[in-house]
Amino acid sequence: QHLHDEMLTWTLLVDTDEYLAFNYYDEQEGPPTWCKKNVTCAKDYLKSIEDGTHLRTKLDRSPAATVAEHIDKHVDEQFDNVDKPC
């Protein structure tokens, strides 16, 4: 309630022994494991990386980049939808 009263729209809780990091695409990794036996999935995935439409290609590679800044840029539409309270 306190965060809501301050007009904050999202909250991230991270355990003290964990951290949050960007999952950049590495050209050596190839398609994800769920696409290994699906040729169409693998092709679509790699096409989205190559044409820049995949979310991982839109991550800021600056060492000073923060998750909050990424969300604030509205690059990833999944963060633009406010969750309904429980």
Disulfide bonds with the S-S distance in Angstrom:
Cys35-Cys41 1.84
